[in-house]
């Protein structure tokens, strides 16, 4: 049967895939929540949810570098990738091994489309529909409880040395808006490098330090506080702003907690 991925690429699957390699942590977790854990044969070292998975499956590398030999030896029926998280070189190197499904995520509709695609490919449509319904319900509950005429202005840091923040055309920027915040760097594309004297930081009421990909800790909060003594600076769970699979079910509860603490 022919399927189309989110980059409008066609992949041919002659039968239900029974051996899956997933190179994207959020998509790996989604597979597990779709009841497909037993079909997963290979994951990345960053596939941390659920915690036991890396002990039971073959680790084939990270999201930017993989061991092609290991993947080939697993004889996968399908390999799941993402345009942003995996490199073009990785995708090109895997084409000869197995059909590749590429995701491309910028908003919730993209997330729902991906979940539906997996539901169709792996014949778990009912479970996919339930996950989507659960996410929509949590989103609606959050929106009912957090109603603000003016969204707090924030800067969302993802890296240090150099300092990097989230700009527009990213899923994180979309989720910041979903969480009830206004990104002061929305005029910048992707993940711009900045300095701490950037004037846009002065307009931010709140500085958010993401727990990933750079592992910001309390010491970094203290260091930044010396530069911005009048601003509130907090560490946030980066997974709940950037993971786009079934983890979205808990993102909105977390956003509500953030607003209550501010």
Protein Blocks (a to p, Z undefined) as FASTA:
>chain_A
ZZddfkopacddfbdcfbdcdfbfklmmmmmmnopmmmpmbdcfklmbcfklmmmpcceb
dfkbccfklmmmnopabdcddfklpcfklmmmmmmmpccdddddfbfklmmmmmmmmmmm
nopmkmmmmmmmmmmmmmmmmmmmmccfbacdddddfbehiaddddehifklmmmmmnop
acfklmpghjacddfklfklmmpmbdcddfbfbdcdfklmmmmmmmmmmbccddddfklm
mpcclmlmmmmmmmmmmmmmZZ
